[in-house]
């Protein structure tokens, strides 16, 4: 068996993944697989170029499940569709060249596009105890 490496390796990005703590519960499992795939192939600033067919092939899901996962990520304001085969991760979870770049992008966000509001979900937040 031969494993091939993609011809274009994504550029290294800096990200603060603690924003994933705000990922809504109850999304279909495909949404998490798609999100992790997009996080791994993003360009600085969160731009991801991949068709749903390519994402489906890489994560081992059907195209319809990838479509459903992307819809839920869109409802959660974590991923925005910019065009055919082009998606953008929210600056709250996207990778950037520097932390300052991420903070600037977060500061420029419209309040309606933020998903880090504690009242984002109707379900009360769980309290973790260690």
C-alpha positions in Angstrom: 0.0 0.0 0.0 1.3 3.4 -0.9 0.4 6.5 0.9 0.7 9.8 -1.0 1.3 13.2 0.5 -0.7 16.1 -0.9 1.4 18.2 -3.2 0.7 21.3 -1.3 1.4 21.2 2.4 -0.6 23.8 4.3 1.4 26.7 5.7 2.0 26.6 9.4 -0.5 28.6 11.4 -0.8 29.7 15.1 -4.1 29.1 16.7 -5.7 29.1 20.2 -7.8 26.0 20.2 -9.4 26.7 23.6 -12.1 28.4 21.5 -13.3 24.8 20.7 -14.7 24.8 24.2 -17.6 26.7 22.7 -18.4 24.1 20.1 -22.1 23.4 20.4 -23.2 20.0 21.8 -25.5 17.9 19.7 -24.0 18.5 16.3 -23.9 15.4 14.1 -20.6 13.5 14.4 -19.8 14.4 10.8 -19.5 18.1 11.8 -16.7 17.4 14.2 -14.8 15.3 11.5 -15.2 18.1 9.0 -14.2 20.8 11.4 -11.0 18.9 12.4 -10.2 18.4 8.7 -10.7 22.1 7.9 -8.6 23.1 10.9 -5.8 21.0 9.5 -5.9 22.3 5.9 -6.5 26.0 6.5 -4.5 28.9 5.2 -3.5 31.7 7.6 -6.7 33.5 8.4 -8.9 30.4 8.2 -9.5 30.1 4.5 -10.0 26.5 3.4 -10.1 25.5 -0.3 -11.7 22.1 -0.6 -14.8 20.8 -2.3 -17.3 18.7 -0.4 -16.2 15.7 -2.4 -12.6 16.2 -1.4 -13.5 16.6 2.2 -15.7 13.5 2.1 -12.8 11.5 0.6 -10.3 12.7 3.3 -12.6 12.1 6.3 -14.1 8.9 5.0 -17.7 10.0 4.9 -20.4 10.4 2.2 -20.8 13.7 0.5 -24.3 14.1 2.0 -22.9 13.7 5.6 -20.2 16.3 4.8 -22.9 18.6 3.5 -24.9 18.1 6.7 -21.8 18.7 8.8 -20.9 21.9 7.0 -24.5 23.1 7.4 -24.3 22.6 11.2 -20.9 24.3 11.4 -22.5 27.2 9.5 -25.5 27.3 11.9 -23.0 27.4 14.8 -21.1 30.3 13.0 -17.9 28.4 13.1 -17.5 28.0 9.3 -18.7 30.3 6.5 -19.1 29.3 2.9 -17.4 31.9 0.7 -17.9 30.2 -2.6 -17.9 26.8 -4.4 -15.2 24.8 -2.6 -14.1 27.7 -0.4 -14.8 28.0 3.3 -13.6 30.3 6.1 -13.2 29.3 9.7 -14.4 31.9 12.3 -11.5 34.0 13.5 -12.3 32.6 17.0 -10.8 29.2 15.9 -8.9 30.0 12.7 -5.1 29.9 12.5 -3.1 33.0 11.9 0.6 33.8 11.4 0.7 35.5 14.8 -1.5 35.8 17.9 -1.7 39.6 17.2 -3.2 38.8 13.7 -5.8 36.6 15.4 -6.7 39.3 18.0 -7.0 41.9 15.3 -9.4 39.6 13.2 -11.5 38.9 16.3 -11.7 42.6 17.2 -12.9 43.3 13.6 -15.7 40.7 13.9 -19.3 41.8 13.9 -21.0 40.8 17.2 -23.6 38.8 15.3 -20.9 36.5 13.9 -19.4 35.5 17.3 -20.2 32.1 18.8 -18.4 32.7 22.1 -21.5 34.2 23.7 -22.4 32.2 26.8 -26.1 32.3 25.7 -25.3 31.0 22.2 -27.1 27.7 23.0 -30.4 27.4 24.6 -29.1 24.5 26.8 -27.4 25.8 30.0 -23.7 25.3 30.0 -22.4 22.4 31.9 -20.0 23.0 34.8 -16.9 20.9 34.7 -15.5 19.6 38.0 -12.1 18.1 38.2 
